[in-house]
Amino acid sequence: MSEISHHDAVIIGAGPAGSAAATVLAEHGRRVLVLEREKFPRYHIGESLLPFTYGPLERLGLIGRMKDSAFQKKYSVIFVQPNGRASQPFYFFNRYDRATVAQTWQVLRAEFDQMVMENARAKGATVLEEVTVTELLREGKRVVGVRARHRDGTVCEHRAPITLDCTGKEAFGALRQGWRVKDPFLNKVAVWTYYKGSKRECGVDEGQTTVAFVPEKGWFWHIPLHDNLVSVGVVAEGKYLSRDGVRDPQAMFQREVGQNLWIQDQLSVGAQTGPYHVTSEFSFHARHCASEGLLLAGDAFAFLDPVFSSGLMLALKSGVLAGDAVHAGLAANDLSPARFADYAAGLRRGIENMRKLVYAFYQPDFSFKKVIDKYPDAAGDITDCLSGDVDKDFTPLWQKFREFVPLPDDLPLGAPREQEIIS
Ligand SMILES: Cc1cc2nc3c(=O)[nH]c(=O)nc-3n(C[C@H](O)[C@H](O)[C@H](O)COP(=O)(O)OP(=O)(O)OC[C@H]3O[C@@H](n4cnc5c(N)ncnc54)[C@H](O)[C@@H]3O)c2cc1C
């Protein structure tokens, strides 16, 4: 028989969502166990933070650590046409306080995720690395914990009244529940690598994220990191990137470098370093946020195309909110799925705002400039959404956008499973 341990909450995955939820629960005095398959520090893509990551980082007690870190400071985002013509930078400090929210960071995830995970440990969470969750344990329909394989090969049962799926885009629990829904429109491929010693801006613009266009609504991210490293990746439809039979990631990437003069110029000095990475099908949503004994957070709940770097902000925010909601449920001795309705509805509202911006971005004839030329005051709202201020009411902005492009309706997703059955 396998060993059994008991906790207030079991969290699968020690990425930003899982570690944030663990920190909050531990601070509330809860016995929380986090199971992480990898040994940290581990590589992860997703390096650009949004200003509105500030709130969750502050709640986790990490702002001081971030300020003292070597992470590259980021104040803006800029868009560059294939001919090298750049937009005005969208400076976050035109809208928010420069000393706090308006200054954010570009992070090497190996370092950032380890810091967030160690913080959960320091606050009292038990985090076990190199432990792979292989199964959700059930009693009837209720999830009562997980079965996991530890590094030494032993298989253990870790039981709790609630299990949080924070497994990122692998969405361990969501997949097993059959809850994963592809986004109907956002089906892209990304190829990326790193450059050392390539060109970068200076002063306040040194850490800006650049979104640089290639044909057919493809785009590069150019994210300056510390240690003179730059993360550069191209995102586009698979059939565009692989046109003329090109399948090799390096060949795909290097061909696109030639499609944007600004990217070509930035990478004309310095050296490419490390492997070329590829991923596809990275936008999806979970049909439900919770069922009896199970709750989703971070990418496991929803993940949007990375063009506006919303992933970490949403992962940290959902982790914090999930931690508070689970603590309240434990205190009330009621962890029924319905308790998580507000948690999910709030997250979905923010995701839908960001999703509208992403959909508009990918429409063939759309540009922010066209909207701002007609409605100069829209620049403020656009900057707010690009900053991750996604809980704001953007109805007036979307009305303006709809004069230029169709925008998607909200997806009727995310409600707790129980609630759907009742209604
Ligand atoms: C191409 C690309 C570019 C991106 N760029 C950005 C960006 O610039 N800015 C941004 O904010 N976001 C970006 N993202 C998104 C960002 O990477 C994610 O939103 C973020 O990592 C989500 O955090 P998480 O904690 O939900 O999941 P993760 O960070 O993926 O963490 C999940 C953890 O769960 C563990 N795990 C998985 N399965 C198991 C298991 N069975 N047992 C135990 N442990 C398990 C994994 O090892 C992992 O450590 C990008 C994503 C992609 C694909």
The ligand as a MOL file (V3000), in Angstrom:
LIG
                    3D

  0  0  0     0  0            999 V3000
M  V30 BEGIN CTAB
M  V30 COUNTS 53 58 0 0 0
M  V30 BEGIN ATOM
M  V30 1 C 5.5560 31.3320 -26.4820 0
M  V30 2 C 5.0980 31.8780 -25.1690 0
M  V30 3 C 5.5070 33.1560 -24.7660 0
M  V30 4 C 5.0680 33.6790 -23.5450 0
M  V30 5 N 5.4390 34.9340 -23.1780 0
M  V30 6 C 4.9600 35.4670 -22.0370 0
M  V30 7 C 5.3510 36.7680 -21.6020 0
M  V30 8 O 6.1480 37.4550 -22.2550 0
M  V30 9 N 4.8330 37.2440 -20.4390 0
M  V30 10 C 3.9560 36.5090 -19.6830 0
M  V30 11 O 3.4910 36.9950 -18.6480 0
M  V30 12 N 3.6010 35.2670 -20.0350 0
M  V30 13 C 4.0900 34.7280 -21.1910 0
M  V30 14 N 3.7550 33.4660 -21.5320 0
M  V30 15 C 2.8240 32.7340 -20.6440 0
M  V30 16 C 3.4800 32.2240 -19.3670 0
M  V30 17 O 4.5470 31.3680 -19.7230 0
M  V30 18 C 2.4470 31.4840 -18.5290 0
M  V30 19 O 1.2440 32.2260 -18.4980 0
M  V30 20 C 2.8940 31.2160 -17.0880 0
M  V30 21 O 4.0560 30.4320 -17.0500 0
M  V30 22 C 1.7590 30.5090 -16.3260 0
M  V30 23 O 2.1540 30.1650 -15.0270 0
M  V30 24 P 1.5250 28.8790 -14.3130 0
M  V30 25 O 2.0220 28.9030 -12.9250 0
M  V30 26 O 0.0800 28.8070 -14.5850 0
M  V30 27 O 2.1630 27.6420 -15.1280 0
M  V30 28 P 3.7070 27.1900 -15.2850 0
M  V30 29 O 4.6030 28.3640 -15.1220 0
M  V30 30 O 3.7700 26.4520 -16.5830 0
M  V30 31 O 3.9400 26.2170 -14.0870 0
M  V30 32 C 3.3400 24.9410 -14.0360 0
M  V30 33 C 4.2220 24.0060 -13.2220 0
M  V30 34 O 3.5200 22.7800 -13.0530 0
M  V30 35 C 4.4580 21.7100 -13.1120 0
M  V30 36 N 3.7300 20.4920 -13.4670 0
M  V30 37 C 3.0610 20.2350 -14.6170 0
M  V30 38 N 2.5070 19.0120 -14.5750 0
M  V30 39 C 2.8360 18.4830 -13.3760 0
M  V30 40 C 2.5620 17.2300 -12.7400 0
M  V30 41 N 1.8200 16.2870 -13.3460 0
M  V30 42 N 3.0410 17.0090 -11.4950 0
M  V30 43 C 3.7900 17.9520 -10.8680 0
M  V30 44 N 4.0830 19.1530 -11.4150 0
M  V30 45 C 3.6060 19.4130 -12.6580 0
M  V30 46 C 5.4360 22.1620 -14.1890 0
M  V30 47 O 6.6690 21.5090 -14.0710 0
M  V30 48 C 5.5300 23.6720 -13.9130 0
M  V30 49 O 6.6240 24.0050 -13.1080 0
M  V30 50 C 4.2030 32.9150 -22.7200 0
M  V30 51 C 3.8260 31.6200 -23.1180 0
M  V30 52 C 4.2580 31.1130 -24.3240 0
M  V30 53 C 3.8220 29.7230 -24.7360 0
M  V30 END ATOM
M  V30 BEGIN BOND
M  V30 1 1 1 2
M  V30 2 1 2 3
M  V30 3 2 2 52
M  V30 4 2 3 4
M  V30 5 1 4 5
M  V30 6 1 4 50
M  V30 7 2 5 6
M  V30 8 1 6 7
M  V30 9 1 6 13
M  V30 10 2 7 8
M  V30 11 1 7 9
M  V30 12 1 9 10
M  V30 13 2 10 11
M  V30 14 1 10 12
M  V30 15 2 12 13
M  V30 16 1 13 14
M  V30 17 1 14 15
M  V30 18 1 14 50
M  V30 19 1 15 16
M  V30 20 1 16 17
M  V30 21 1 16 18
M  V30 22 1 18 19
M  V30 23 1 18 20
M  V30 24 1 20 21
M  V30 25 1 20 22
M  V30 26 1 22 23
M  V30 27 1 23 24
M  V30 28 2 24 25
M  V30 29 1 24 26
M  V30 30 1 24 27
M  V30 31 1 27 28
M  V30 32 2 28 29
M  V30 33 1 28 30
M  V30 34 1 28 31
M  V30 35 1 31 32
M  V30 36 1 32 33
M  V30 37 1 33 34
M  V30 38 1 33 48
M  V30 39 1 34 35
M  V30 40 1 35 36
M  V30 41 1 35 46
M  V30 42 1 36 37
M  V30 43 1 36 45
M  V30 44 2 37 38
M  V30 45 1 38 39
M  V30 46 1 39 40
M  V30 47 2 39 45
M  V30 48 1 40 41
M  V30 49 2 40 42
M  V30 50 1 42 43
M  V30 51 2 43 44
M  V30 52 1 44 45
M  V30 53 1 46 47
M  V30 54 1 46 48
M  V30 55 1 48 49
M  V30 56 2 50 51
M  V30 57 1 51 52
M  V30 58 1 52 53
M  V30 END BOND
M  V30 END CTAB
M  END
